[in-house]
């Protein structure tokens, strides 16, 4: 599975783009898996599919939390900057 490295950047816009890329990847992957007859796959293949699903779901959850965190930090930084200008 491709590493979308959502948390590798501190830029809110870039992180949001990476999260959207992962969401699109997840949707396309789900569509593909729906077309497969999973009963015909081996245990190793099924295990890998389920492990990748778990990783994708975890990355999506963390990605949303990280985007929220970056947005809060950006808002806090703006607030502090405006307070500093008022204090000067």
Steps between C-alpha positions, in 0.01 A plus 500: 500500500618850418602719794305825479714662774224726626682580823833558323408863433398784725331685216122479544424522129754235403389265778135545395593415139677185615198400709271553200734286290476223760122529511479467120741205511290333768178549302653363178649206692163421656338503155765261371466264796123487448561352155726223629383158608683487832426129536743432216790674673752328722539558871813709451326723247197545722719572799684769302174656381362517854829635638504771233135585578587539865798722417296717264226547760757590764675746266167661414408541867840643592495717188174664602629559851825644363316738263289619792815549710672700224191719456488568874871584508461733202208677668696527824800643315279761332343589832837539668631712212204737516530524879870587466422776249240643736742487793771683304 
